[in-house]
Amino acid sequence: MTQTQAAQPRELPSTWNPADVEAELYQRWVAAGYFTADPAGDKPPFSIVIPPPNVTGSLHIGHAFEHTLMDVLTRRRRMQGYDALWLPGMDHASIAVQAMVEKQLRDEGIDHRELGREGFLDRVWEWKEKHGGAILSQMRRLGDSVDWTRERFTMDDGLSRAVQTIFKKLYDDGLIYRAERLVNWSPEMRSAISDIEVEHKEVEGELVSMRYGHGDASIVVATTRVETMLGDTAVAVHPDDDRYRHLVGTSIELPLTGRTIPIVADTRVDPEFGSGAVKVTPAHDPNDFEIGQRHDLPMLTIMDERGRIARSGTRFDGMDRFEARVAVREALREEGRIVAEKRPYVHSVGHSSRSKEPIEPRLSLQWYVKVGPLAKAAGDAVRDGRVAVHPPEMAKRYFDWVDNLHDWNISRQLWWGHRIPIWYGPGGEVVCVGPDEEPPSGEGWHQDEDVLDTWFSSGLWPFSTMGWPDDTEDLRKYYPTSVLVTGYDILFFWVARMMMFGLYAMDGVEPFKVIALHGMVRDPHGKKMSKSAGNTVDPLEWMDNYGTDALRFTLARGANPGADSPISEEWVAGSRSFCTKLFNATKFAMMNGARVPAALPARDELTDADRWILDRADRVVSEVDELLEDFQFAKATEALYHFTWDEFCDWYLELSKVQLDEQGDRAERTRDVLGHVLDVLLRLLHPTIPYITETLWTTLTGRDSVVVAEWPAPAGQPVDTGAAERVEATQKLITEIRRFRSDQGLKPGQRVAAKLGGVSELGLDGHVPAVRALARVTEPADGFTSSASIEVGLRGGIVTVELDLSGAIDVVAERKRLTKDLAAAEKELAGTEKKLGNPAFTDKAPAEVVDKIKVRRDTALADIERINARLSALPES
């Protein structure tokens, strides 16, 4: 895309109002095709895939954070001349969508099972078309420069074909199998759920100790889930525990059931915890399941899919698990078997993130991926350097996960999702069917009822979205992707699965070159955001109030690699002030004739201030480049903030006003420098704050769009250290005069006469006009008499500033004000000295409290000295 001169007026609105331009600008970008990748072109590729948000989702602050970082990378690469593909899409979110549509049906008085599978799926697709994907429009609002022509959905035909293809490949290679294992079970959804869909919460429950057996042959065990004792098939003790050594190998009566169960020895038991004996319920507890496997114990499932007691052979069958918890406990009490109860007993319980209910560990027949060889390949790709983890210290967490992966349960007892492509025959046949194969038909043949875990399809995302299993142009150019930007909190779930599947499906080629990990967005106090804590924020509301750029700038400014990022509305408001500052600076420059020159004037024709700001602009280009290559978003944004506000706006703009007032060639050269630096600055800022930079840059340059402008490069000129030193000296001199004026009570705009001694010796003659203009000190007239003076130490010497303050200050009012301040300082000093002189306080108060009082005392002493000095310097009224 080339830039052309556009017939745009060189005019900006009077104030910056983001709401007036954001939607129009974004639509213009999309319509112009700026975000559309071109695999047929000769530009080098840069590709990044979006972590697909749930189709049910809306833009939360975590999305806004992550998308801002991805957009910064993508927009910068596009400006650097890359064929940039940022591929968008959504995840079908099996459990979330199924739960939502089921609730809607219940509200209508309909049980989704009454509709049958096909009827229910029709309702889901209807919901998706009407309500799904709200987040996509919110991504536009955020300014995401994604290629909308390549938008994908994990239930699209192409992605479904990819899912079936890899399932069959894994199945044929012996890496997918079916087995009865313990899973996280949601009674509400009647389905297994993944680890990432389990939230652990501290709850107040009960710890009940109960006695099995009688007399000397009895054992006390404790549990927080009394009802599960109906499924016990053993009691376990440590093999070295002398208290129970004589009982190992014997059997003991299991109360309420009419069964006896063995006592086994297992090293997993902690003899120091509780009684040193534990009940073993293999079908309802993950630790017990392992013990059960080691000792070949029966696996009794005593709860049905809805969490009700079933097939226990007791009077409790048919009860809900929580109802049974009370009933079983009271039945044991009646038999005198309750030894102790602790209530409330605070402990961690897993809850479904969707249905919010406590999950139930449950033995279930499920499909699994054998992850051993896949996980090894995923670990090796990072170990041998094919994939870099950033920041590098996060690699250990990655290895801790992939090196210890258990086989992955991929089946879910739902209807919405990719249905498992397995058919069962009347004679026990099992057939896996690929996407281009006809499933077996005839009497007795039926397809597996389960669907695949959502993470199964999203694990294919980097290549399925580009057309795999077909050999497509997109796949050849954009795979592997350049970088994956994602939170460390899903490193284990999504990232590991993409690594395993990408290396497996793509013949050992990794799905991305770099894994760039970021942290979570937290509240201003560093606390995790949650609805229960009442500290969540709505990014859409902040965009409404302060503009999208202000939100993006704040998020980028807090994004340190791998670290959590606090945010507050106050900081977003501060970023809005930054945008306003940039707008006003550009407007001032343009009103004073700033333009982007074809070439800058020769260096020897420029002032110190011009050369200094050009060198600083060069330095910030190099600094931002270096930081963004290292994913140091916060430091890059901070560097841009301080260059813009502190150096360009606060100093160069002010210095340029003096140069512009001189008119002639010097003023014209200043206009060139102003326009050039603004051009560089706006291009540097564009990836982070795209809307305001587009508005300002196109108006400044008269060109089409900064989106496809060239990324700035350093000019490569040697740094003019002499100019920098003289500008630094000028800044210090102006600052010290301003401080002295403030101390003397002068109003900011009030001008006073001053004589500057020593400037010639320091080579600052050329800067005297700027000093006088910015420090508000005028040339002394004949007969000048100073009434006050200061000495400003600069590199190489001292400048003496003599000022005539006579008549500049209302001496009576100033003396009255200073006297009032002196009284307050003396009162503060007396109060702090009284406390510090009291041993009852100094001996008992914490050291940090005493230290604070000492600081207050010292501050009061300094204030008294300063105020007395100012009072002494005042002329007599």
Buried (B, 14 or more C-beta within 10 A) or exposed (E): BEBEEEEEEEEBEEEBEBEEBBEEBBEBBBEBEBBBBBBEEEBEBBBBBBBBBBBBBBBBBBBBBBBBBBBBBBBBBBBBEBBBBBBBBBBBBBBBBBBBBBEBBEEEEBEBEEBEEEBBBEBBEEBBEEEBBBBBEBBBBBBBBBBBEBBBBBBBEBBBBBBBBBBBBBBEEEBBEBEEBBBBBBBBBBBBBBEBBBEEEEBEBBBBBBBBBEEEBBBBBBBBBBBBBBBBBBBBBBBEBEEBEEBBEEBBBBBBBEBEBBBBBBEEBEBEEBBBBBBBBBBBBEBBBBBBEEBEBEBBBBBBBEBBBBEBEBEBBEBBBEBBBEBBBEBBEEEEBBBEBEEEBEBEBBBBBBBEEBBBBBBBEBBBBBBEEBBBBBBBBBEEEBBBBBBEEBBEBBBEBBEEBEBBBBBBBBBBBBBBBBBBBEEEEEBBBBBEEEBBEEEEBEBBEBBBBBBBBBBBBBBBBBBBBEEBEBBEBBBBBBBBBBBBBBBBBBBBBBBBBBBBBBEEEBBBBBBBBBBBBBBEEEEEBEEEEEBEBEBBEBBEBBBBBBBBBBBBBBBBBBBBBBBBBEBBBBBBEBBBBBBBBBBBBBEBBBBBBEEBBEBEEBBBBBBBBBBBBBBBBEBBBEBBEBBBBBBBBBBBBEBBBEBBBBBBBBBBBBBBEEEEEBBBBBBBBBBBBBBBBBBBBBBBBBBBBBBBBBBBBBBBBBBBBEBBEBBEEEBBEEBBBBBEBBBBBBEBBBEBBEBBBBEEEEBBBBBBBBBEEBBBEEBBBBBBBBBBBEEBEEEEEBBBEBEBEBEEBEBBBBBBBBEBBEBEEBBEBBEEBBEEBBEBBEBBBEBBEEEEBBEEBEEEEBEEBBEBBEBBBEBBEBBEEBBEEBEEE
